[in-house]
């Protein structure tokens, strides 16, 4: 619904999830959820093996993704620089 509202209002928006860009959002930038889930599973395994949860270090994401929808950019009249497109993990044309 948020993607649709941004599209109807012709507002460029950056979303936290790749799926939003597939639905027509302009860009998505956020942590890699697969990497995050792997760390969560590892932490749960440590706790189940008897580790004290307070002794397990706090996890901060280290891997992020950038997805750009060039079709949406064109519809909004936005030109995205070639250097930004080259850095994107995924480009929807």
C-alpha positions in Angstrom: 0.0 0.0 0.0 2.9 2.4 0.8 4.5 1.7 -2.6 1.2 2.5 -4.2 0.7 5.7 -2.3 4.2 6.9 -3.2 3.6 6.0 -6.8 0.2 7.8 -6.9 1.8 10.9 -5.3 4.8 10.7 -7.7 7.1 10.7 -4.6 10.5 9.1 -4.9 10.9 6.7 -1.9 13.5 4.4 -0.5 12.3 1.3 1.1 13.9 -1.2 3.5 12.8 -4.3 1.5 13.7 -5.6 -1.9 10.1 -6.6 -2.5 9.0 -3.0 -2.4 11.2 -2.2 -5.4 9.8 -5.2 -7.3 6.3 -3.8 -6.7 7.3 -0.4 -8.2 9.3 1.4 -5.5 12.2 3.5 -6.5 15.0 2.1 -4.3 15.6 -0.3 -1.5 18.5 -0.2 0.9 18.9 -2.3 4.0 20.7 -5.1 5.8 20.9 -8.5 4.1 18.2 -10.5 5.9 19.7 -13.9 5.1 22.9 -12.9 6.9 20.9 -11.6 9.8 18.9 -14.9 10.1 22.1 -16.9 10.1 23.5 -14.9 13.0 20.2 -15.3 14.9 20.2 -19.0 14.4 23.9 -19.2 15.5 23.0 -17.2 18.7 20.0 -19.5 19.4 22.3 -22.5 19.0 24.8 -21.1 21.5 22.0 -20.5 24.0 20.7 -24.0 23.6 24.2 -25.3 24.2 24.2 -23.5 27.5 25.8 -20.1 26.8 24.6 -17.2 28.9 22.7 -14.8 26.6 24.4 -11.9 28.3 27.8 -13.2 27.2 26.9 -13.4 23.5 28.0 -10.3 21.6 25.5 -8.0 20.1 25.2 -8.5 16.3 25.2 -5.6 13.9 24.7 -6.1 10.2 27.8 -6.0 8.0 26.3 -6.8 4.6 23.8 -4.4 3.0 22.0 -4.4 -0.3 20.9 -1.7 -2.8 18.2 -2.3 -5.4 17.2 0.3 -7.9 14.1 0.4 -10.2 15.1 2.3 -13.3 11.6 2.0 -14.7 10.2 3.8 -11.7 12.9 6.4 -11.9 12.1 7.1 -15.5 8.4 7.4 -14.7 9.2 9.9 -12.0 11.5 11.8 -14.3 14.5 11.1 -12.1 17.9 10.4 -13.6 20.1 8.1 -11.4 23.8 8.5 -11.8 25.7 5.7 -13.6 28.0 5.3 -10.6 25.1 4.6 -8.3 23.6 2.1 -10.7 27.0 0.4 -11.0 27.1 0.1 -7.2 23.6 -1.5 -6.9 23.3 -5.2 -6.1 20.3 -5.4 -8.4 18.9 -3.1 -11.0 15.3 -3.5 -12.4 15.0 -2.1 -15.9 
